Amino acid sequence: MEFYTHFTKLVTFTVRMALEKKSTFEEAREMLMKEHFIAPSYLIIAGTEV
């Protein structure tokens, strides 16, 4: 499937990786924005500050 669509990542594993490896909200947001997921998805992320 990757050959045809170039979507390679599962949403759940990528979100988990972002939470484990990124130390700031901005880093996690950038990582999630740049990924190409295997299925269409809509992610909602929120920080603690306004």
ABEGO torsion letter per residue (X at the ends): XAAAAGBABBAAAAAAAAAAABABAAAAAAAAAABBBABBBBBBBBBABX
